[in-house]
């Protein structure tokens, strides 16, 4: 089992895999259709949108903007720790049914900060965009659907994985734990598939599952909301 997990987490020859699995022109077109032609963080737009949501969103967004600006002067692992700690402390975990009255709703970072609550997808997505705003390349980050063993129960869960380099064992950012651990220290997680703005991967090794904008409608909608909030 350990060898299986590491063979998934350690995606072999990242750039070769991306070049084989995603056509640059098709990817660019998909991102334009999703409304995300660039990765530039626009802090002023993010703060303005937060103010429109209300005082709680504005206060949390201001604190996050300061965290991001502070993190920009750190090494990447320091940025991971700061952003991970910010969201794990500032946001309470709640099920989508309790927050939104829906079985599954992917909240944008500002929607989550306005409510002060989110589920695992919301935590992972917010950390993804915040880390990119802090200067961590999207190519080093993946949102990962996993099967999480929580006591005697196995349930669907989402975490954020950070790859220092293409051959590195990733570090796992998780709302279930306060600290960031390498994948080998998370035997409770079985990865199913992963994705970011550049692609989607499933199974073991370099198998591609296509473009997330087409495969996951919620992800496409999220990219559009993220652009409106100034994350892109």
Number of C-alpha atoms within 10 A of each C-alpha: 8 12 9 13 18 17 16 21 27 20 22 16 13 17 12 10 16 19 10 12 18 18 12 13 9 11 18 16 14 20 21 13 13 20 18 22 14 12 17 14 20 15 19 12 15 23 21 14 18 24 18 10 15 12 12 15 23 21 16 22 23 17 13 20 19 11 17 22 15 13 23 16 12 14 10 18 14 13 24 24 15 18 21 27 18 17 25 19 10 13 20 16 16 14 16 20 12 12 16 15 10 10 9 13 17 20 23 23 28 23 19 22 26 21 17 18 21 29 24 21 23 26 28 26 24 24 26 28 22 24 23 21 24 23 20 22 14 17 20 16 25 26 23 25 21 19 17 19 15 11 7 6 8 14 11 14 21 26 26 27 26 25 20 16 14 15 13 14 20 24 22 26 29 21 26 12 12 13 13 18 15 16 23 17 12 14 12 15 22 23 24 18 20 25 24 21 22 19 20 24 25 18 16 19 18 20 15 20 17 17 23 22 23 12 13 13 11 16 19 22 15 19 22 20 21 22 21 16 23 19 24 22
